[in-house]
């Protein structure tokens, strides 16, 4: 049975023979496959592998005021152009605009959530756009959504992509906020859970 994987990462630790997976049927004449791969069981937890989810998950959490660093906003827009990049969110905060980008994380190694699991020029460009916004006096943030519950902290995966790690550390030095949240995942729902510490060194 063939299924579409809505994720551009390598997922080498998850996609191994014999690992239990959950598929979702998608009926569309334009599709080459009739299913999306949604969940993978790994080390006793369910991992969501749909990289399209962080954006709507963060939108839902913003609407419900569940993300403490961004509480008090008055409105937000999705998919807004910032320079040469398109940011996931433009959030109206009491003291001005906040530019926000979200990233999907599936890799956890010994309790550390790591992003990316493969080189990502696009992700680095997003971080650089946020850095320019911060240098121009705007509030800017990048949110890593760890689509599993077992991470204890987050770090950039500098072995997989040294340039991304360098860009993220530079962004933080310029004032870009770096946040990470785990998710509660079951076979019928996924929601943003706990914020975890970020270690950039």
C-alpha positions as CSV (number, residue, x, y, z in Angstrom):
1,X,0.0,0.0,0.0
2,X,1.4,3.4,-1.0
3,X,0.9,6.5,1.2
4,X,1.9,10.1,0.9
5,X,4.3,11.3,3.6
6,X,3.6,15.0,4.3
7,X,7.1,15.7,5.6
8,X,10.3,16.6,3.7
9,X,12.6,15.4,6.5
10,X,14.5,12.1,6.4
11,X,12.8,10.5,9.5
12,X,15.4,7.7,9.4
13,X,14.8,6.8,13.0
14,X,11.1,6.5,12.5
15,X,10.6,4.9,9.1
16,X,12.1,1.5,9.6
17,X,10.6,-1.9,8.5
18,X,7.9,-3.3,10.8
19,X,7.2,-0.1,12.7
20,X,3.5,0.4,13.4
21,X,2.0,3.3,11.4
22,X,-1.4,4.9,11.1
23,X,-2.8,6.2,7.8
24,X,-5.6,8.6,6.9
25,X,-7.7,7.9,3.8
26,X,-7.7,10.9,1.4
27,X,-10.2,10.7,-1.5
28,X,-9.0,12.9,-4.4
29,X,-8.8,12.2,-8.1
30,X,-5.6,14.4,-8.2
31,X,-3.8,12.2,-5.8
32,X,-1.3,9.5,-6.7
33,X,-2.0,7.8,-3.4
34,X,-5.2,7.3,-1.4
35,X,-3.6,7.7,2.0
36,X,-1.5,10.1,4.1
37,X,0.9,8.7,6.7
38,X,0.0,10.5,9.9
39,X,1.4,8.6,12.9
40,X,4.4,6.4,13.7
41,X,4.8,4.4,16.9
42,X,8.4,4.8,18.3
43,X,9.9,3.9,21.7
44,X,6.5,3.7,23.3
45,X,5.1,7.0,22.0
46,X,3.1,8.1,19.1
47,X,4.8,10.6,16.8
48,X,2.9,12.8,14.4
49,X,4.9,13.1,11.1
50,X,2.6,15.5,9.3
51,X,4.7,18.7,8.9
52,X,1.6,20.7,7.9
53,X,0.2,20.6,11.4
54,X,2.4,23.1,13.4
55,X,0.8,26.1,11.8
56,X,-2.8,25.2,12.6
57,X,-1.8,23.9,16.0
58,X,-0.2,27.2,16.9
59,X,-3.1,29.1,15.5
60,X,-5.5,27.1,17.7
61,X,-3.3,27.7,20.7
62,X,-3.1,31.4,20.0
63,X,-6.8,31.7,19.7
64,X,-7.2,29.9,23.1
65,X,-4.4,32.0,24.7
66,X,-2.5,28.9,25.7
67,X,0.9,30.1,24.6
68,X,2.1,32.2,27.6
69,X,4.8,34.3,25.8
70,X,2.2,35.5,23.2
71,X,-0.8,36.0,25.5
72,X,-2.6,39.4,25.2
73,X,-2.5,39.6,21.4
74,X,-5.4,41.3,19.8
75,X,-5.3,39.7,16.4
76,X,-3.2,37.6,14.1
77,X,-2.8,36.9,10.4
78,X,-1.4,33.8,8.7
79,X,1.0,33.5,5.8
80,X,2.1,37.2,5.6
81,X,5.0,38.4,3.5
82,X,8.1,39.7,5.3
83,X,10.7,40.9,2.8
84,X,11.5,38.0,0.5
85,X,10.0,35.4,2.9
86,X,6.5,34.4,3.9
87,X,6.1,34.1,7.6
88,X,3.6,31.8,9.2
89,X,2.1,34.5,11.5
90,X,1.9,38.2,12.0
91,X,0.6,38.8,15.5
92,X,-0.7,42.1,16.8
93,X,0.6,42.5,20.3
94,X,-0.1,45.4,22.7
95,X,3.3,46.9,22.0
96,X,3.4,46.3,18.3
97,X,3.8,43.6,15.7
98,X,5.2,40.1,16.3
99,X,6.6,38.1,13.4
100,X,6.5,34.3,14.0
101,X,7.6,31.2,12.1
102,X,6.8,27.7,13.1
103,X,8.8,24.5,12.5
104,X,7.9,20.8,12.8
105,X,10.1,18.6,14.9
106,X,9.9,14.8,15.0
107,X,13.5,13.8,16.0
108,X,14.2,13.3,19.7
109,X,17.5,11.8,20.8
110,X,18.0,11.0,24.5
111,X,15.3,13.5,25.5
112,X,16.6,16.3,23.2
113,X,14.3,17.5,20.4
114,X,16.5,18.3,17.4
115,X,15.8,20.4,14.2
116,X,16.4,19.9,11.4
117,X,17.0,16.3,10.6
118,X,18.3,17.2,7.1
119,X,19.8,20.4,5.7
120,X,17.2,23.1,5.2
121,X,18.1,26.2,3.3
122,X,14.5,27.4,3.4
123,X,14.5,27.1,7.2
124,X,17.7,29.1,7.4
125,X,16.3,31.8,5.2
126,X,13.2,32.1,7.5
127,X,15.5,32.5,10.5
128,X,17.5,35.2,8.7
129,X,14.3,37.1,7.8
130,X,13.3,37.0,11.5
131,X,16.7,38.3,12.4
132,X,16.3,41.3,10.0
133,X,12.9,42.0,11.5
134,X,14.5,42.0,15.0
135,X,17.3,44.3,13.9
136,X,14.7,46.7,12.5
137,X,13.1,46.9,15.9
138,X,10.2,44.4,15.5
139,X,9.5,41.5,17.9
140,X,10.2,38.2,16.2
141,X,9.9,34.6,17.3
142,X,10.5,31.1,16.0
143,X,8.4,28.3,17.5
144,X,9.5,24.6,17.3
145,X,6.5,22.3,17.6
146,X,7.8,18.9,18.7
147,X,5.1,16.5,17.5
148,X,5.6,14.0,20.3
149,X,5.4,14.2,24.1
150,X,8.8,12.8,25.2
151,X,11.2,15.7,24.6
152,X,12.7,17.3,27.7
153,X,14.5,20.2,25.9
154,X,15.2,21.5,22.4
155,X,18.5,22.2,20.5
156,X,19.4,22.9,16.9
157,X,20.7,19.8,15.2
158,X,24.1,21.3,14.2
159,X,25.4,18.0,13.0
160,X,22.6,17.7,10.4
161,X,22.8,21.4,9.4
162,X,25.6,23.5,10.9
163,X,24.4,26.6,8.9
164,X,21.0,26.5,10.5
165,X,22.4,26.2,14.0
166,X,24.7,29.2,13.4
167,X,21.8,31.2,12.0
168,X,19.5,30.4,14.9
169,X,22.2,31.3,17.5
170,X,22.8,34.6,15.6
171,X,19.1,35.3,15.6
172,X,18.8,34.8,19.3
173,X,21.7,37.2,19.9
174,X,19.7,39.8,17.9
175,X,16.7,39.3,20.0
176,X,14.7,36.7,18.1
177,X,12.8,34.6,20.7
178,X,13.3,30.8,20.4
179,X,10.5,28.7,21.9
180,X,9.7,25.0,21.8
181,X,6.6,23.1,22.8
182,X,5.9,19.3,22.9
183,X,2.6,17.9,21.8
184,X,0.1,15.4,23.2
185,X,-0.6,12.9,20.5
186,X,-3.1,10.1,20.2
187,X,-4.8,8.3,17.4
188,X,-7.7,10.9,17.1
189,X,-6.1,14.2,18.1
190,X,-3.0,16.2,18.6
191,X,-2.6,19.3,20.7
192,X,0.2,21.5,21.9
193,X,1.4,20.5,25.3
194,X,4.2,21.8,27.5
195,X,6.9,24.4,26.7
196,X,10.4,23.0,27.1
197,X,13.7,24.7,27.6
198,X,15.8,25.7,24.6
199,X,19.6,25.2,24.6
200,X,21.4,26.9,21.7
201,X,25.0,26.3,22.7
